[in-house]
Amino acid sequence: MEWYWALLFLLGMVLVPMFLGVPVAIAFFSANIIGAILFLGGGAGLIQLERNVVDGLVRFALAPVAMFILMGEILFHTGVAIRAIDAVDQLIARVPGRLSLVAVAGGTVFSTLSGSSMANTALLGTTLMPEMRRRGYHNSMAMGPILGTGGIAMLIPPSSLAVLLGSLSGISIAAILIAGAIPGLIMAAVHFSYVMIRCRLNPSLAPRYDMPDIGLWQRVRPVLIYVVPLLGLFAVVVGSILTGVATPTESASLGAIGAVLAALCYRSLSWKGLWTAMVETGKLAVMIYFIIAASLTFSQILSFSGATTGLLSLIQQIDPTPLSLLIAMMALMLLMGCFMDPVSIMLITLPFFIPLAELIRIDLIWFGVLMLLALEIGQTTPPFGMLLFVMRGVAPPDTTMGQIYAAVAPFVLLEIGILAFLMAVPAAVTWLPQLMAG
């Protein structure tokens, strides 16, 4: 079989069932079984498939995924994160678009603790959307900032998707975690500025309302009590990686323990909240591990079928410039993000993109962060971005998908601009990891 037919066949075996609603893990397992029989030698290929699944899932590098998810779930379900959002709410007063700015600032704070953009969006939507609607906020200033900020959790450490990307691609997990910090803060600053400018130019988007006249100390005190200690938890998690004191797995474990201690200190730890956090962590982690297990043989089958080698040879013949090839890869990920979830996109593209990145000799850490940002944009891109449906689930019942699409559109454009900036200025991504290495 020619390499291009093998490529079309294998991709079709994955994509067609996914578009028909078959779960991602089942689609990958089915493609792997048929591919192993055809390209890996029948029964021997099935034995190799079994070995790949076992060898892949016992890797120590995957442990941080569950730990980072658990840390965010504990803070969410024990109410600690909600107290932090309320503290930020009291701090920001008498500014245009106050609640929208609370969504950006509070979402950025929670991003440093959750590692999950879905948890970020669910938390902000549940806590802020009812009040925004009651105050007469326009959809673009109610849902837009929440959706735009929700994806920052994919960049700012600890990001569970960054851990997954590092473990699957061979990129240093510690380096890619640290590299996402500055781009994440840039995104938060851009969103914050956009909200302030829009609300100043058009105050009707976010009507002002009277607030209790409280002193500066009364506004600052809740931040010192409920936000600063959580930022201390973030400093422990990231600082232990930066200084080399702990591996990403150990720092994730420290974060989960710290989340339990924080909930205990705030007297909000309960068996019910802890159990719910563990159950939700189990659901997310098992889903991710099933998908990983199902996809590990996929790149091997692509290699044995000749698809990977054939595609690389074709690209070498075309001889594109590194910039044009990079733009094409990012554009393809943005297009796939309109229809697929981030993990699926990652698993389908990595077997091709990493060899291509090595072929054109670009920094893999920089490339990894660009991938994360493209995946994050895909989560908020109509028609099937995952965060759009999370927002639909927590928004008032009369909210339509059309309203959600319109609200998120300006933030998608802003994030595409940030992606272009990071492509033009690689130092914004690579500076912090290089400092860490030095």
N, C-alpha and C positions, 0 to 999 in steps of 0.2 A: 504494500500500500504506500502510495506517495505521501510525503510528509504533510502536504497541505490537506489531503483527504483525512489523514489521521488526526490532524489538528481540528478540522471542522467536526469530525465525528465525536471526538472526546469533549469538545466544548459544547456541542449540541446535546450530548448525553447529560451534561450538568445543567445547562441553561434552560432547555425545554421543560424538564420536570419542575424546575424552580418557578418558571412563569406560569405553570399550570397549578401552582399552589403546593407542590410537594415540599416538605421540609428540607432545608439546605443539607443537613447531615445525611438524610436518606438519598437525596440526589447524588451527593458525592460518593456514598457507599455503592450505589448502583453502578455509577460510571466506573468506579475502581474495580468492581468485581468483573464487569464485562471487559474492561481494559486489561486487567491482569490475565484473563483467559486468552485474549487475543495477542497481547504484546509481551507478556512476561512468562509465557510457556505453560499455559493451562493450569494444571494442579500445582505446579511449582510456583506459579504466580500467585495463586491464592494463599499458599503457605507464606510467601514473602509479604503479602498484604497483611496477614495476621501478625507477622513479626514487626512490621512497620508501626502498626497500631500500638502494640505493647511497648516497643522501644520509644515511641514518641510521647506517650502519656506518662511514662515514668521519669521524664526529664525534670530535674530540679528547677530549671528555668521557668517552668509554667506555674510553679507554686505562687508567685506574687499575684497572679491574676485573681485567684479566689480571695487572697488576703486583702487586696486593695478594694475589691467589691464589698467584702465583709465590713471593712472600716467605714465606707460610706453608708452602707445599709444600717449599721448600728447607730451612727449619728443621725440618720434620717428617722428611723422608727422609734428612737428614744426621745425625739423632740429636741435634741441638742442643736441640730442645724437650724430648726425653726426659731429658736431663741436667738441665734446668731443673726439671722435675717431680720428679726424684729429690732435687734440692737442697731444694725446698720440703718434701718428705717428711722429710728429716732435721731440718729446722727445727722442724716441728710435732711435739712429743713429749709423751707422757703426758697427753693430753686425751681426753675422750669422743669416740668416732667419729673417731679420728685420720685414717684413710685416706679417709673421706668428706670431711673438712675439706681434706685434700690435694687431692681431686678439685675442690673448689670453688675453693681458692686457686690451684692449678696451672692449672685451666681458665681462670680469670680472667687469669692472666699470659699464657697462650698465646693468649687472645682478643685481647690487644693486639698480637699479631704475626701471627695467621693470617688474620683477616677471613672465616673460613669456619666455620660451625657444624658442618658435616659432618666437616671435618678435626678440629675440637675433640673431638667425640664419639668419633671413631675413635681418636684418640691416647689419650684418657683411658681408653676401654674396653679398648684393647689393653694399656696399661701397668699399670692398677690393678685391673681386674676379676679376673684370676687370683689375685692376692694377697688381695683381699677375700674371695673364695670360700674360699680356703685358711684364712683366719683366722676363718671362720664368720660373716661379716657377713650380715645379713638383706638380701633383695633390695631392700627400700625404702631401705636405707642404702648399698647397693652401686651399683645401677643408677640409682636416683632422682637423687642429686646429680650424677652424670655427665651424665644427660640434661638436668637443669635448668640446669647450668652450660654445657653445650654450646651453647645458644642465645645466651649472652651475647655471642658473637662477632658476632651480627647487630646489636648495639647499640654496643659499645665500638669506637672507631676503631682501626685501619682496617677498616671493614666493606664488603665488596664489594657486598652487597645495598643498603647505604645509597648507594653510588656509583650503582648501577643505578637506584634510586628517584629520586635527584636528577636524573639525566640524562633520565629519562623524564617526570618531572613538571614540570621547570623550576625546582625548588627548588634553592637554592644547595648544591652538593655539599660545599663546605668547611663551611658552617653546619650541615648535617644530620650530617656526620661528627662535628663537635665536640659537637653537641647530644646525641648518644647516650652520651657519656662518663658523665655523672652518673647517668642511669637505669640504665646497665649496672653501675655500682658499687653503686647501691642494691639491685639484684637480687642481686649477689654477697653483700652484707652480710645481706640477708634469708635467703638460702639458708644461709649460714654459721651464722647465729643459730638457724635452724630445726634444723639438724643437731645442734648442741651441745645444745639444749634437749631434743630427742627422745632423744638418746643418754644424757643425764643422767637423764631420767625413766625410761628403759627401757634399762639397760646391755646387755641381751641382744641388742639390735639390732646392736651393734658391740662384741663382746667385747674386753676389754683383753688385751694380751699384753706379755710382757717385752721390753724393748729394751736394746741395749747402753748401758751408762752412759758417755756421752761428754760432754766439757765443752762449755761455751757456744761457745767459739771454733770447735770442731770442727763444731758445728751451723751457725754463722753463715758460716764460710769458704766452703762450697759455694755459698751464696746470693750472696755477693759475687763469686764467680768466674763462676757460670753464669746467675744471674738478673738481677743489677744491670746488666751490660752489655746484656742484651736489653731491659731497661726503658729503657736509654739509646737503643737503636734506636727504640723506641716514641716516646721524647721527641723524637728527630730528625724522625720522620715527622709526628707531630701538631704539634710545635712549629713546624716549617717552615710548616705551614698556618696555625696561630694567628697567627704573626708576619707573615704575608704574604710571607715570603721565597720560598716556592715554591707553585705551584698544586697541587691534589690529584694531578694526573698526575705532576708532577715529584717530589712527596714520595713517591708510590708507587714511582717509579723508584729514588729514594734508598733506600727500604726494601728493595727487591729486591737492590740492590747491597750494602747493609749486611748482609743475610742471607748472601750469598755470603762476604763478608769475615769475618763471625762464624764461619761453618763453617770457613773457612780458618784463623782464629786458634785454634780449638779442635782443629785437626788432624783434623777429621772430614769434610772435603770430599773427595768422590771423584767420578770421572766417572760411575760407576753411579748414585750418589745424585742427582747433578745432572741426569743424563739422565731418571731416573724422575720427578723434580720437574717437569721441563719437559714431559714427556709428560702427566702428570696435569693440569698447568696447561692444556695445550692442549685436553685433553678437556673440562674444565669451562668454559673460556673459549669454545670453539667452540659448546658447547651453549647457553650464555647468549646469544652473539651471534646464533645461528640463531633463537632464540626472539624476540629483539629485532627482528631483520629481518622475521620473520613477523608481528609484531604491530603494526609501525609504521603500516600502512595501516588497521588495524582501527578506531581512533578516527576516522579520516577517513571511513570508510564509515559508521560510526554517525552521524556528523554529517550527511552527505549524505542518509542515509535518513530523517532527521528524528527518530531515536530519542533522541539526546541532548537536543535541544531539547524534545521532547515530554515526556520524563521530568522535566526541570527545570521546565517549566510546570506539570506535575501537582503537583510538590512545593511550588511557590509557591502553588498554589491551596489545598493542605492547610495551608500556613503552620505548619510545625512549629517548636518552639523549637530554638535551636542545640544545646542539650544533648541533647534527645531525638533529633535527627538524627545527632549525633555518636555517641551510644550505639547507634543502629540500624546505623550504618556499621561500628563496631567489632564488634558482635554478628554481622553478616553475615560479616565476615572470619574471626571465630573459627569460625563454622559451616563456611565453605568450607575452613578449615584442617584440618577433620576428614577431608577427602577429596582435597585438592589440594595441590600443592607451592607454595611462596611466590612463585616467579616467575610462575607461571600466575595466581595470585590477583591479584598486582600488575598484571599486564597486562590482566586483565579489568576490574578495579575502577577503575583510575586514570582512564580516560576519563570516568567518572561522578563519582568522588569528588573530584577536584581542582576541577571546576566547582562542585560542591556546597559544598566548603569555602570557595571564593571567594564563593559566594552568601551564606553565613551569616557571612562576614567573620571567619574564625578564622585564627590564625597558621599559615602553611603549614609552617614548620619544626617547630612543636609537633605539628601533624597528621601530618607525615612520621614523627616518632619514634613516635607512637602506632601508626601503621601498621606500622612495623618490629617493635614489641613484639607486636602482634596476630599478625603473620606468624610471629614466633618462637614464640609460644604454639602456633600451628597446627602447627608442626613436631613438637611433642611431644604432640599431642592424638590419642587413639585415634579411629578405628581405623587411619588411614593416614598418620599423621605421619611425615615422612621420617626423622627422627632415631630413631624407634622401630625402623625396619628396619635402620638403621646399627648400633644397639645389638644387634639380633638377629644381625647378621653377625659381631660381635666377641665376643659373649657365649659362655659354654660351650655345647656342643651340646644339653645337656638343658634349656636355658632356653626357656620357652614365651612366646608373645606375651601370654598372660593375666598372667603374672608381670611382664612389662615394663609392661603397662598399669597394674597395681596399684602398681608402684614409682613411676611418674611422676605418678600422680594428685595427691598432695599438692603437688608442685612446680607443677603446672598451676594449682591453686587459688591458690597463693601468687602466681604471676605475674599471674593475673587480678586479684588484689588490688592488685598494683603498678600494673597498667594503670588501675584505678579511681583510685588515688592520683594518678597523673600527669595524669589527666583533671581531677581536682579541684584540683591544684596545678600549673598550667602553668609557673610560675616554675622548678620543678625541671628543666625541659627548656630553657626559653628564656634562663635567666640567663647561662650560659656563652657562647652565641652573641652575646648582647647585649654582654657584656663584651669579646668579641673585636672586635665592630664598633666599640665605643667606643675 
